[in-house]
Amino acid sequence: MSAPVLELTGIAKSFGAVRALTSVDLVVETGTIVGLLGQNGSGKSTLVKILTGIHRVDAGEIRFHGSVLESPVRHASRRGIVVIHQDLGLHPELSVLDNVGIGDGYATRTLLPRSRRRELSTCRRLGERLGIDLDPWRLVSELSPAERVFVAVIRALRELEPGGGDGRPLILFDEPTALLSAAESARLIAMMRRLAAGGAGILFITHRLAELMASCDKAAVIRDGAVVFESPTSAVSHDDYVEAMLGRRMSSYYPEKQPAPGGEPLLQVRGLHGRRLQGLDLDVRPGEIVGVTGLVGMGQEEVPMLLCGGAPAAGGAVEVGGRSITTVRDALESGMAMVPGDRRRDGVWTGTTAQENVTLPVLGTLVHRGLLRSRRQRARAEDLMARVGVHPNRPDLPISAFSGGNQQKLVFAKWMNTSPRVLVLDEPTQGVDAAAKHDLLQWIVSETTRGIAVVMASGDHEQVAALCHRVLVLHDGAIATVLEGDQVTEEQILKASSGLISSGQPTHDLTEHTRRIQ
């Protein structure tokens, strides 16, 4: 019996004091598809980076076809290990042929240039191997999302030649179906099965439980950096995987959820369209927290900017207190503020002090006769920093002197300075430590008792369930499910995001869902 394509034993990896992987044991046999599930931050991305040579392991052993690989893994593709990322890394204005060949550097070779005829033959041969028919001269920008994934797979196979692990490569698919429709996902899964039948080992990372159970021979769940559950997909239900993904949690970590308020909506959204978002309808009342969530690429990422006029809407209307919002100025003047998801890019003004950051939105009110009243500015900053618990409370310190969690608190303080009526949160605790996360969530709930209406766009299902009165789950850009009251649980959100329930109620069992995507 041949050795497994991949065998991981006790893989551990830390970044400073943060333990990304604690002990990962996993086996991928030849000709099989193994699914890997896990919440955001569970360690999946770190594992992929270890297998492709980006990170070195701290402990553990990697075996590929029975041979121990050194870490960091060198020349992974030459050995027979390739990854298809969700961000495919294709150039949209180049042809299929050029995108396939560029990974091998043929376009840069001057002494021994490759034959275009030979490259064309290789591209077509690999397409036939995958059972797909793509015009090699077509621009990638003209392809469907699924066809772009196929191009990335052809390029990966091209990089494997003449290696490929003795014809039995390990191919990592890192959430390739996140941006695909059910029909496109089915095409990709069929291609994966074809690769496995040819002797490849497939590691399929996905959040979509139904398609995982329809396509994988077995699946493993990674939680807090360790594989905590592993079983053939035929032997367990989707509930077993959900339970393994959730694990035990500390409910007291979160603030007590307040009763859902009544009254007239302060924020009203009708038929809002973006690039992927399709017809979002949303009402938020004073004191209410409404969550918008879904899997990566389902459209929730667009919601914050569209609500606040930071991105042009393709259709629909947003109103705060009856005032139409089409620009950022409209949003600010109506009492809307947004905490952006990318703190470093959009949230803080680097190279300046905490004081300058916190008071930036109201700087005009601190100027008298053309001069900035610095004492008043400092006092305002100290007060706001104290309210959100920034440590140290030193307005004069540069932003770079504060930890990530305290920088995020400064972003909150900056927008609190505008006395918002509506607060839009985009991944509000992304990239912060547990203590800062606790403080920020407590602050969000405390502000709702003052009558602020909150929209929270987040992929953290546990957090959304703990804070939100109502949750809109998006799928393919449209509202697939609205959860309210007792339905707002992490398990229900996870199931709805994976397409297992709709309209807040189970609409079909797993067998039916599996049949539909095959």
C-alpha positions in Angstrom: 0.0 0.0 0.0 1.4 3.4 -1.0 2.1 6.1 1.6 -0.4 9.0 1.9 0.1 12.0 -0.3 0.3 14.1 2.9 0.7 13.2 6.6 1.0 15.9 9.2 1.9 15.1 12.8 1.9 17.5 15.7 2.3 20.7 13.6 2.6 23.8 15.8 3.3 27.4 14.9 3.4 30.6 17.0 3.8 34.2 16.1 5.2 35.8 19.2 2.8 35.1 22.1 0.0 34.1 19.7 -0.3 30.3 19.1 -1.7 29.9 15.6 -1.4 26.1 15.5 -1.0 24.0 18.6 -1.1 20.4 17.3 -2.4 19.5 13.9 -2.6 15.9 12.8 -4.0 15.2 9.3 -3.7 12.7 6.6 -4.6 13.0 2.9 -4.6 9.7 1.0 -3.9 9.3 -2.7 -7.0 9.9 -4.8 -9.1 11.4 -2.0 -10.7 14.8 -1.3 -10.3 15.8 2.3 -12.4 18.8 3.6 -11.0 21.2 6.1 -13.5 23.3 8.2 -12.9 26.0 10.7 -14.0 29.4 11.9 -12.1 32.5 10.9 -8.8 32.6 12.9 -8.8 28.8 13.6 -5.5 28.3 11.8 -6.4 27.2 8.3 -4.5 29.9 6.5 -1.4 29.3 8.7 -1.5 25.7 7.7 -1.7 26.5 4.0 1.3 28.8 4.4 3.3 26.1 6.1 2.6 23.6 3.4 3.6 26.1 0.7 6.8 27.2 2.4 5.9 30.7 3.6 6.1 29.7 7.3 8.5 27.4 9.1 6.9 25.0 11.7 7.9 25.3 15.4 7.3 21.7 16.0 5.9 18.6 14.2 6.6 16.7 11.0 5.4 17.0 7.4 5.6 13.8 5.3 4.9 13.9 1.5 4.6 10.5 -0.1 6.3 9.0 3.0 9.3 11.3 2.9 9.9 14.0 5.6 9.9 17.5 4.2 12.2 20.2 5.7 10.5 23.3 6.9 10.1 25.8 5.5 9.2 23.7 2.5 11.4 24.7 -0.4 10.2 24.8 -4.0 6.8 23.4 -3.1 5.4 23.3 -6.6 8.5 21.4 -7.9 7.9 18.8 -5.2 4.2 18.5 -6.2 2.4 20.9 -3.8 0.3 23.7 -5.1 -2.4 26.0 -3.8 -5.4 27.6 -5.5 -6.1 30.7 -3.4 -9.5 32.5 -3.2 -7.5 35.4 -4.6 -6.5 33.7 -7.8 -3.7 36.0 -8.7 -4.7 36.3 -12.4 -4.1 39.2 -14.6 -7.5 40.2 -16.1 -6.1 41.9 -19.2 -3.9 38.9 -20.2 -5.2 35.9 -22.1 -5.8 32.4 -20.6 -2.6 31.2 -22.3 -0.5 34.1 -20.9 -1.8 33.6 -17.4 -1.1 29.9 -17.5 2.5 30.4 -18.7 3.4 33.4 -16.6 3.7 31.3 -13.5 6.5 29.4 -15.1 8.2 32.6 -16.3 8.2 31.7 -20.0 7.5 35.3 -20.9 10.7 36.5 -19.2 13.1 34.0 -20.7 15.5 35.6 -23.2 18.2 33.0 -23.7 15.8 30.0 -24.1 12.4 31.4 -24.9 9.6 28.9 -24.9 7.7 27.9 -28.0 4.2 29.5 -28.1 3.0 26.5 -30.0 4.3 24.2 -27.2 2.7 26.4 -24.6 -0.6 26.3 -26.5 -0.5 22.5 -26.7 0.3 22.2 -23.0 -2.6 24.6 -22.1 -5.1 22.6 -24.2 -3.8 19.2 -22.9 -4.2 20.3 -19.3 -7.7 21.6 -20.0 -8.7 18.2 -21.5 -7.3 16.5 -18.4 -9.6 18.6 -16.3 -12.6 18.1 -18.6 -12.9 21.8 -19.4 -12.8 23.7 -22.7 -11.4 27.2 -22.6 -10.3 29.4 -25.5 -6.6 30.0 -24.8 -6.7 33.4 -26.5 -9.6 34.7 -24.5 -8.9 37.5 -21.9 -9.4 36.5 -18.3 -11.6 39.5 -17.7 -14.1 38.0 -20.1 -14.4 34.7 -18.2 -17.0 33.7 -15.6 -15.9 33.3 -11.9 -15.7 29.5 -12.3 -13.7 29.7 -15.5 -11.2 31.9 -13.7 -10.7 29.2 -11.1 -10.2 26.7 -13.9 -7.4 28.9 -15.3 -5.7 29.0 -11.9 -5.9 25.2 -11.7 -4.4 24.8 -15.2 -1.6 27.2 -14.2 -1.0 25.2 -11.0 -0.8 21.9 -12.9 1.6 23.7 -15.4 3.8 24.6 -12.5 3.9 21.0 -11.4 5.4 19.7 -14.6 7.7 17.8 -14.9 7.4 17.1 -11.1 4.1 16.6 -9.5 4.9 14.2 -6.7 5.4 11.2 -9.1 2.1 12.1 -10.8 0.3 12.3 -7.5 0.4 15.9 -6.4 -1.2 17.6 -3.4 -3.5 20.4 -4.5 -4.8 22.8 -1.8 -8.1 24.5 -2.7 -8.4 27.5 -0.3 -12.1 28.5 -0.4 -12.3 28.4 -4.2 -16.1 28.4 -4.2 -16.7 31.4 -2.0 -17.5 33.6 -5.0 -19.2 31.0 -7.1 -22.9 30.1 -7.6 -24.2 26.7 -6.8 -24.0 25.6 -10.5 -20.4 27.0 -10.8 -19.4 25.2 -7.6 -20.7 22.0 -9.0 -18.5 22.4 -12.1 -15.5 23.0 -9.9 -16.3 20.0 -7.6 -16.6 17.8 -10.7 -13.1 19.0 -11.8 -11.7 18.2 -8.3 -13.1 14.7 -8.5 -11.4 14.2 -11.8 -8.1 15.3 -10.3 -8.5 12.9 -7.4 -9.4 10.1 -9.8 -6.1 10.8 -11.5 -4.2 10.2 -8.3 -4.0 13.6 -6.7 -4.6 14.3 -3.1 -7.0 17.2 -2.6 -7.3 19.4 0.6 -10.5 21.4 0.2 -10.9 24.3 2.6 -14.5 25.6 2.6 -17.2 27.0 4.8 -20.0 25.5 2.8 -21.0 22.4 4.7 -23.4 21.0 2.1 -21.0 21.0 -0.8 -18.2 19.7 1.5 -20.3 16.7 2.4 -21.3 16.1 -1.2 -17.7 16.2 -2.5 -15.3 15.0 0.2 -14.3 11.5 1.3 -13.7 12.8 4.8 -13.5 16.1 6.6 -11.6 17.5 9.5 -12.4 20.4 11.8 -9.7 22.7 13.0 -10.4 24.9 16.1 -8.0 27.0 18.1 -5.1 25.7 16.1 -5.8 21.9 16.5 -7.7 19.3 14.6 -10.5 18.5 17.0 -12.7 16.3 14.8 -12.1 14.0 11.8 -14.5 11.6 10.2 -15.6 10.2 6.8 -18.4 12.4 5.5 -20.7 9.4 5.0 -20.6 8.6 8.8 -21.7 12.0 10.3 -24.3 14.7 9.9 -23.8 18.4 9.3 -24.8 19.0 12.9 -21.7 17.0 14.0 -19.5 19.4 12.1 -21.3 22.4 13.4 -20.9 21.3 16.9 -17.2 20.6 16.4 -16.6 24.0 14.8 -18.4 25.8 17.7 -16.9 24.0 20.6 -17.4 25.3 24.1 -17.6 29.1 24.5 -17.7 31.5 27.4 -21.1 33.2 27.2 -20.2 35.6 30.0 -17.5 37.0 27.7 -20.2 39.0 25.9 -22.3 41.8 27.3 -25.9 40.9 28.2 -28.1 41.4 25.2 -30.8 44.1 25.8 -34.4 43.6 24.8 -35.2 44.5 21.2 -36.5 48.1 21.1 -39.7 49.3 19.4 -40.4 52.6 17.7 -40.0 53.9 14.2 -36.9 53.0 12.2 -34.1 55.5 12.2 -32.2 53.9 9.3 -34.2 52.7 6.3 -32.7 50.9 3.3 -34.7 49.8 0.3 -33.4 47.8 -2.7 -29.7 48.7 -2.2 -27.5 47.3 -5.0 -23.7 47.2 -5.2 -21.3 45.2 -7.4 -22.5 41.9 -5.7 -25.1 43.1 -3.3 -28.6 42.6 -4.7 -31.6 44.5 -3.3 -30.9 44.9 0.4 -33.8 46.0 2.5 -33.1 47.0 6.1 -34.7 48.9 9.0 -32.8 49.7 12.2 -34.5 51.3 15.2 -32.8 53.5 17.9 -31.2 51.2 20.4 -31.2 48.2 18.0 -28.2 46.2 16.7 -28.8 44.5 13.4 -26.2 42.2 12.0 -25.4 41.6 8.3 -23.3 38.5 7.7 -22.5 35.6 5.3 -19.6 33.7 3.9 -16.7 35.6 2.3 -17.7 37.2 -1.0 -21.5 36.9 -0.4 -22.0 40.7 -0.5 -21.8 41.8 3.2 -18.4 43.3 2.6 -20.0 46.0 0.4 -22.7 47.0 2.9 -20.9 49.5 5.2 -19.5 51.7 2.4 -22.8 51.6 0.4 -24.7 52.7 3.5 -22.4 55.6 4.2 -22.0 56.8 0.7 -18.4 55.8 0.5 -19.1 53.6 -2.6 -21.5 54.4 -5.4 -24.7 52.3 -5.3 -26.0 50.7 -8.4 -29.5 51.2 -7.2 -31.7 51.6 -4.1 -32.2 54.2 -1.4 -30.7 54.8 2.1 -32.3 57.3 4.5 -31.5 58.4 8.0 -34.4 60.1 9.8 -36.0 60.7 6.4 -32.9 62.2 4.8 -31.5 60.6 1.7 -27.9 59.4 1.9 -25.9 59.4 -1.3 -22.5 60.8 -0.3 -20.2 60.7 2.8 -21.2 64.3 3.5 -24.9 63.3 3.6 -24.0 60.5 6.0 -22.1 62.7 8.4 -24.6 65.5 8.3 -27.4 63.1 9.0 -25.6 61.7 12.1 -24.2 58.5 10.5 -20.7 57.3 11.3 -18.7 54.2 10.2 -15.9 52.3 11.8 -14.0 50.7 8.8 -12.9 47.2 8.6 -9.3 47.9 7.6 -8.0 50.0 10.6 -4.5 50.7 9.1 -5.8 51.7 5.7 -9.0 53.5 6.5 -9.2 54.0 10.3 -6.1 55.8 11.6 -4.1 58.7 10.4 -0.6 57.3 10.6 2.3 59.5 11.5 0.2 61.7 13.8 -0.8 61.6 17.5 -3.8 60.0 19.1 -5.1 63.5 19.8 -5.0 64.5 16.2 -6.7 61.3 15.2 -9.5 61.4 17.7 -10.4 65.1 17.1 -10.1 65.0 13.3 -13.8 64.8 12.5 -14.6 67.9 14.7 -11.5 69.9 14.2 -13.4 72.9 12.9 -15.2 73.3 16.2 -11.9 73.5 18.0 -10.6 76.5 16.0 -11.1 80.1 17.3 -10.2 83.1 15.1 -8.1 80.9 12.8 -6.1 79.2 15.7 -6.5 75.7 17.0 -7.3 75.6 20.7 -4.9 72.9 21.6 -5.8 72.7 25.3 -9.5 72.1 24.4 -8.4 69.6 21.8 -6.3 67.7 24.3 -9.1 67.7 26.9 -11.6 66.4 24.3 -9.2 63.6 23.3 -8.5 62.6 26.9 -12.2 62.4 27.7 -13.0 60.3 24.7 -10.0 58.0 25.2 -11.1 57.4 28.8 -14.7 56.5 27.7 -13.5 53.7 25.4 -10.7 52.6 27.7 -7.6 53.5 25.7 -4.3 52.7 27.5 -2.3 54.6 28.1 -4.5 57.7 28.0 -1.8 59.9 26.5 -3.2 62.0 23.6 0.3 63.2 22.8 1.6 59.8 21.9 1.9 58.8 18.2 -0.5 56.2 16.8 2.4 53.8 16.4 2.9 53.7 20.1 -0.5 52.0 20.7 -1.3 48.3 20.4 -3.7 47.2 17.7 -6.6 46.9 20.2 -6.0 50.4 21.5 -5.7 51.8 17.9 -9.1 50.3 17.2 -10.5 52.0 20.4 -9.1 55.3 19.1 -11.0 54.7 15.8 -14.2 54.2 17.9 -13.4 57.3 19.9 -12.9 59.4 16.8 -16.4 58.6 15.5 -18.0 58.9 18.9 -16.8 62.5 18.8 -19.4 63.2 16.1 -22.3 62.1 18.4 -23.7 59.7 15.9 -27.3 58.6 15.6 -26.4 55.6 13.4 -23.2 53.7 13.8 -22.1 51.3 11.0 -19.5 48.8 12.1 -17.4 46.9 9.6 -15.7 43.9 11.3 -15.4 46.0 14.5 -13.0 43.7 16.4 -10.9 42.4 13.5 -7.3 42.0 14.5 -7.6 43.0 18.2 -6.7 41.0 21.3 -9.4 39.4 23.5 -9.3 42.1 26.2 -9.8 44.9 23.7 -12.5 42.9 22.0 -14.3 42.6 25.3 -14.1 46.3 26.0 -15.3 47.3 22.5 -18.3 45.0 22.6 -19.3 46.3 26.0 -19.0 49.8 24.7 -21.2 49.1 21.6 -24.0 47.7 23.8 -23.7 50.6 26.2 -24.1 53.1 23.4 -27.3 51.4 22.2 -28.9 52.2 25.6 -28.3 55.9 24.6 -30.4 55.4 21.5 -27.8 54.8 18.8 -28.9 52.5 16.0 -26.1 50.0 15.0 -25.5 48.0 11.9 -22.8 45.4 12.3 -21.3 43.8 9.2 -19.1 40.9 10.3 -18.1 37.3 9.5 -17.7 36.5 13.2 -20.8 34.5 13.7 -20.3 34.1 17.5 -20.0 37.8 18.0 -23.0 38.6 15.7 -25.2 36.1 17.6 -24.1 37.5 21.0 -24.8 41.1 20.2 -27.5 41.4 17.5 -31.2 41.6 17.9 -31.7 40.7 14.3 -29.4 39.1 11.7 -29.6 39.3 7.9 -27.7 36.4 6.3 -26.6 37.0 2.7 -26.0 34.4 0.0 -25.0 35.3 -3.6 -25.5 39.0 -2.7 -29.1 38.7 -1.6 -30.8 38.2 1.7 -31.2 34.4 2.1 -32.4 34.4 5.7 -33.5 36.8 8.4 -33.1 35.5 12.0 -34.9 37.2 14.9 -35.4 36.5 18.6 -34.5 33.0 19.6 -33.4 32.2 16.1 -30.3 34.4 16.5 -27.8 31.8 17.6 -24.3 31.0 16.3 -25.5 27.6 15.1 -28.4 29.1 13.1 -26.2 31.7 11.5 -23.6 29.1 10.6 -26.2 26.9 9.0 -27.8 29.8 7.1 -24.4 31.0 5.9 -23.7 27.4 4.6 -27.0 27.3 2.7 -28.7 24.8 5.0 -31.6 27.0 6.0 -33.5 29.9 4.5 -36.1 32.4 5.6 -35.2 31.5 9.2 -36.6 27.9 8.8 -35.1 24.6 7.5 -36.4 24.3 3.9 -34.7 21.1 2.9 -32.7 18.4 4.4 -29.0 17.8 3.7 -29.8 15.0 1.2 -31.8 17.3 -1.0 -29.2 20.1 -0.8 -26.5 17.6 -1.7 -28.5 16.5 -4.7 -29.0 20.0 -5.9 -25.2 20.9 -6.0 -24.2 17.7 -7.7 
